[in-house]
């Protein structure tokens, strides 16, 4: 997938694509409907399919002092978009200049002239331009003068009428509802980080862990999780923990993962962690021995949970979940 970081001087070969426009944090199943429609139209017209996203997220730009729960930081988001089969992504810097563009200027100068879009697909609640004054109807009227069509994708819902949304996904994760979040996303939610050094307490207890901090704002429920850890083309089962480690004096929350049946050294390596199941809430133990005994029980439950998912992964019902699972399997056969 080609990644372009400016709307000015777009290479001629990348102009004329069918484009989905939005923030797409999480790339959830509602987003996927928009992205897939853009790809369908582009394919039918014999054109490239692409997406327009903004970095940083506008919420981070307008409120930099308020941590924002990003479901998919840019590197992860780009990989998800590529897995959906898109040909190109315009990553526009959301800064003072971008936020000051009027709706007319964005639709005409950026979408029409800069991208030379052949078609635009957006979600039902799409707004744009300074003060979010641009509407779908406005984009469609500009499109008639600039030579691009506009399609709007209606809300996509779960059974029971729950609409797919990034905010709903975040709330599920804050409550430890990992499976419910995955149903929104159509894949297991994942984070990525560089393994750092810890205090060594896990090793002393017989459960050596990898450790890294979650990104600011990623306030997932504290507790024990069944996880899968990806590194160097390999996928490992893990009993994971998110929290401030209250048994040893509460501190800054961290992510720790004990890789089952693994021996190796991952310090300073980048890993990706999938959240598969929530096992139990965080708890303060009276002694390290009591904690170690509970950890042994947690690992047994984690093994059962992950074995069941490996045997029949519910996320493989969805195109993106299936594509990510296939990528993991392919990486297991080669040096990814």
Phi, psi and omega in degrees: 000129178281134179245122182242130188251021175206148177270349178273144176057044175297130178306136182308323182293340182258001175278160174084013181280161166275128191236135165266138182238132177168179176277320175055038176290121184100334184046051183284181188294332173292315175301318182298328177296320178293313182295319180292326177292321176297319179293320180297314181294316180299317180297317180297330181266002180070032182241169176284150177254134182216181182218149175244120179231169186235139182219125000290172174301138181308326178298323180290327180289314185282336180225068186296338182270359180249108181307133183245131182284093175279121176287322183223095170304160190310311182301320179292317181300317180297321178294321178294318179296320178294322179296336178279357175092018178282149184269331184206156179224126172267117179255103184266130177292120178268098182231193182299319181296315180294318182291342181269351179295133175289165178301319178298313183296320180296313183292321185276303188284320184274301186286311184285306185272316183293309181272337186058039186303140174270332181201150179232136176235132182224166175280167185297334184255022185290130171224161184199172179083167181305129181071012181053044183273345181279133180247173176299319180297321178294316178300319180295322180291321176294321180302326180296327180274335184261352175089023175233145176273163180227128174239144180242130179265128180290164179303140176252132188232155169283168172301136184097357174086010179283122182280138176294132179203154178294321182295321177295319178298316179300318181295322175301315182292325177294335180262004181078014182271073187295317182293320178295321177297318180296324177296325175293318186280326188082015175195164179287130179297143186221153174230162183225143180195167178262127184293129178245183179274144175249195180276353179081008183293322179300317178298319179297330181274355183094009181227075181296135185239157164268151186222138165201161181271141172288158179294151178308134178093343181280073188269064177291157182303135178284136179156197183258138183229152163274126185229160166238130184250127180254131177204130174052042176080004180245147177245126185241138171288145182209146167265118187247161180221139171233126178159184184265009179057063187296334180299331182252021182093112187301135177225209179285136181300142178225165169253127176236145178218127175263112182281119182290137175055041182228139171226124182177182185230110185249008180305133178075005177266152175272135178230158174241135185239125174263134175268114186257321183204150176262127185264309180196159176289166176296154184205146175265127182256153183287335182208163177294330179293319178295321178296317180297320178297318178293323180297324177297319177295319179301317181297323178296317179293321179297317179302314181296315182297314183288326177297320179295319180291320177298325181286327182207084185283114182294339180284348178283358171290341187250147186301315183288318177299321179292319180297319179292323178295319178294322178298319179295320179294318179295322179293330178292342180261352183218174179269094183273000000 
